[in-house]
Each structure stands twice: as C-alpha cells, then as structure tokens.
C-alpha cells in the first residue's frame, strides 16, 4: 500500500487536532468541576441530574411552605395563650362579682372590665399572621373573620383550615368558629358555647340593677362554668397548634434529608472525580506532547527535504 506524503501529513494533523480537542475538553472539565456540562456529554447522566435537580427544587419549595406554616402556628399558639390568659382574668372577675357585699356600682365596674376583656378577645380572634392571612380565618378570609352583629359575634371565615403546600398536612390557619364560638357546653351535652355570647350575657346581667342575691349567684355560677369550658377549649386548640409545630419539626427533617439525597444524586451524576480527572488530564497532555513531536518529525520526512540535501 502506497502512502503519500500528503496523506501522512493529514493523518498526523488530524491526530494532533483530536488530541488537542481532548486536552481542551479535559481542561474545561477541571475548570468547571463538572463531568457533564451539557446533555451530549452523557445523556443518561444528564437526565439523572435533571431529575435530582427537580427533586431538590421540590424539597426546597416544600421547606419554604413549611416555614410559613411553622410561623403561623407559632403565632396561633401565642394568640391562644393570650386568649386563655384573658379568660382566666374573666373568671377571676366573675368570682369577685359573687361577693355578697358588692352592690350595683361594684358589679357595674366588674361588667365594664369584662367588656374590655371581650373586646380584647375579639381582637385576638381577628389577629393576622403578617402575611395577609388571619390566624383564625379557616380556609380563607379577606376580612377579619369574626365581627359583631346585632345578634352577637358571627363568623365570616370559611369553616375548616388552610394548609400549606408542604407535601404533608401543615396548617396555615385554624377554624375560628370552632375556637371561639363552639366550645363544648358542659351543661348541655352536644351543645356549644360562644365565648362572646357567654360574656355578653354575664355583662348584661351584672349591669342590671336591683337583682336579688340568688339571681346574682346564678349569674356568677353559670358564667364561671361557661368561661371554664371556653378556657378548656382554648387549651385544647393550643395543644393542637403545639402538635402541628412538633409535626413540622419531623417534616422538616424528612424534607431536609430529601434535599441532601437529591444533591448527592445530582453530584454523582454530573460532578467530576478530581483525582481521576487530573490523572486523565496529565495523560492527555503527555499524548498531545507526543503528537506534536511526531508531527514535527513527519514534516521533515518528505522527498523534497531529502532533495535539498
């Protein structure tokens, strides 16, 4: 087989260019730290890296939603604690109202103090979370969920609770009707007590002058019983908020692990083994040097070079 000088030169040049391209590719991998920088480098690994990236993005989004839920439940737990403290103060006022030495003026003062507590409770019930939602707005409410109406306080929110998109049930709000208007009535099995109706009744009866001691005692007894039921309901819902916070900690751990797993899978699919890459780069550099020397020798092996001598 005859091999022309032009063919030998072309073959050497092609080999030189191929080795130079391989060396450049190895250098770019070392610089970027990525084995797969575009899908054509390794389609299967690129697809695996994309799946891992999507899983990491989902975990990150779920963690953001979970943090919103945790913040809302922390505020809800605080609000229910405030409501419980107000009810404790209301019960103490009703106990004081049962003092047999008190007259109409003293009971009027207690009634005014109860009215202030009632207003504070309504403010707690309409407390926002700082993100445009109401803690006790149920499934959503554009306006304060509880409002005074001619027949008493009514609930304008949607019954139920709003959940965050965290992959698991993580509440953003609580049903305000169940918290403030539907405490179990101890004197009527299956019945409910509205904290505002109970307080309005006690306030009105304390403001009524000239009532017999027996009627006042009955008012005090009924109010203390109903206030206690409401306070217990607040404690129960506060415990639920605490359970939601504990559950959020477990969910955060699981989402954090998913995030770590996704990052590890993505790294395994596209990251570079630096030790192996450096060794490969040195090998290709040696090969490129050899190709350069070979090409320089081939250039001096033509017939024209011999004829010059």
C-alpha positions, 0 to 999 in steps of 0.5 A: 500500500502506497502512502503519500506524503500528503496523506501522512501529513493529514493523518498526523494533523488530524491526530494532533487536532483530536488530541488537542480537542481532548486536552481542551475538553479535559481542561474545561472539565477541571475548570468547571468541576463538572463531568457533564456540562451539557446533555451530549456529554452523557445523556443518561447522566444528564437526565439523572441530574435533571431529575435530582435537580427537580427533586431538590427544587421540590424539597426546597419549595416544600421547606419554604411552605413549611416555614410559613406554616411553622410561623403561623402556628407559632403565632396561633399558639401565642394568640391562644395563650393570650386568649386563655390568659384573658379568660382566666382574668374573666373568671377571676372577675366573675368570682369577685362579682359573687361577693355578697357585699358588692352592690350595683356600682361594684358589679357595674365596674366588674361588667365594664372590665369584662367588656374590655376583656371581650373586646380584647378577645375579639381582637385576638380572634381577628389577629393576622399572621403578617402575611395577609392571612388571619390566624383564625380565618379557616380556609380563607378570609379577606376580612377579619373573620369574626365581627359583631352583629346585632345578634352577637359575634358571627363568623365570616371565615370559611369553616375548616383550615388552610394548609400549606403546600408542604407535601404533608398536612401543615396548617396555615390557619385554624377554624375560628368558629370552632375556637371561639364560638363552639366550645363544648357546653358542659351543661348541655351535652352536644351543645356549644358555647360562644365565648362572646355570647357567654360574656355578653350575657354575664355583662348584661346581667351584672349591669342590671340593677336591683337583682336579688342575691340568688339571681346574682349567684346564678349569674356568677355560677353559670358564667364561671362554668361557661368561661371554664369550658371556653378556657378548656377549649382554648387549651385544647386548640393550643395543644393542637397548634403545639402538635402541628409545630412538633409535626413540622419539626419531623417534616422538616427533617424528612424534607431536609434529608430529601434535599441532601439525597437529591444533591448527592444524586445530582453530584454523582451524576454530573460532578467530576472525580478530581483525582481521576480527572487530573490523572486523565488530564496529565495523560492527555497532555503527555499524548498531545506532547507526543503528537506534536513531536511526531508531527514535527518529525513527519514534516521533515520526512518528505522527498523534497527535504531529502532533495535539498540535501 
